[in-house]
Amino acid sequence: MPLYHKLGNFPQKRHTQFEKPNGGLYYEQLFGTEGFHGHSSLLYHVHRPTQIKEITKSYSVEPKIAIGKNIKSLLLKGFELKPEDDFLDSRKAMLVNKDCTIGLAAPRQSLRNYFYKNADADEMIFIHKGKGKLRTMMGNIPFEYGDYLIIPRGMIYQIDFDTSENRLFYVESFAPFYTPKRYKNESGQHLEHSPFCERDFILPTELETHDEKGDFLIKIKKEGMMHEIIYATHPFDVVGWDGYNFPYGFSIHNFEPITGRVHQPPPVHQTFETSTFVVCSFVPRLYDYHPKAIPAPYNHSNIDSDEVLYYVDGDFMSRNNIEQGHITLHPKGIPHGPAPGAMERSIGHTETHELAVMVDTFRPLMVTEEAMGLDDGQYYKSWVE
């Protein structure tokens, strides 16, 4: 995200000596993305961040594919996913392609027994149910219902839950998350017509600095494998950092909807983008105000993308029998639109209170075995009158 932030202490000039109060030097680390071209931050560690004592275990965590080439619209009953104690064990991939993994999680316990790093993908975690704190080597971020957490790849983190009933919707992206270009000027500042601005971001605070040696387990996900690695020092030993590459939060409740006299297309709801997919936020808003307006969305063809909708809260006007935690997949190749009767039913309504997250991928999605276990089996027929 093109926003400068800093925490703790660091030298005035980068790549220069930064002395510890009791002698010796702090260790500088460049934490960047897209090589040396993308956003980056400079971190200063108490200990060398390179001290690996042992690689104890490596095992596959690749999702098992049930449907590789899919043309069926699906409805997944997300709240039927069984909760599990461990944070990583609870994460289940639902839909995948070469660009991203879309999944659900229902962890009961905080992640405290080990640290986690995704070496392949930036992560977007949407908090549907739960409250707590994301703890990272670059500072901590409180979260609650409706928050997006954006975690850059390579970030070492833990997560504390204040609650035992937690429901998460997540996306792992092999390209960085950014806010949409059309909302920003040449230098990256959000413009006046943007549905959110820099004030809305939840930035990391409360920098933890642990000067500890020992055996610290970090689970690192890379190329479909989970590697269990023992570090010689506590990974949260950063005394200060500054730059543009860091985790942050954003509440869906701070997204200001763009409305018009007639129905607006999905891009007005866009919140994040990558080079391979977009994320949109559907929030409570006034309906179209043309005297002949049809508030329900028009039928549209999925020519270039697969559409995934995660339903969070409210009355989903365009569909029938949709509940919290449901996921619908509308694959490219067949058109979709409102359920029979929804168009007529919407006429005359002046507002909606729906809350949903949409992910549109530019490449088709494969369906996992975990997803098929939540599939209602009938959704693709729901447009038949």
Protein Blocks (a to p, Z undefined) as FASTA:
>chain_A
ZZdddehjddfbghiacddfkgpjdddddddeehjlbccdddddfbdckbcfbdfbdcdf
bdcdfblbdcbdcdddfklpccdfblklmpccfbdcfkbccdddddfbdcfkbccddfkb
ccddddfbdcdddddfkbccdddehiacdddehiacddddfbfbdcddddddfbdcdddf
klpcfkopacfklcbdfklpccdehiacdddeddddddddeehiacddddfbdfblcfbd
cdjbdcddddfklpccdddfbdcdfklmpfbdcfkbccdddddddddfbfkbcfbacddd
dfkbccddddfbdcdfkbghiaehiacdddehiacdddehklmmmgopabdcbdcddddd
fbdcdddfklmmmpgolmmmmmpZZ
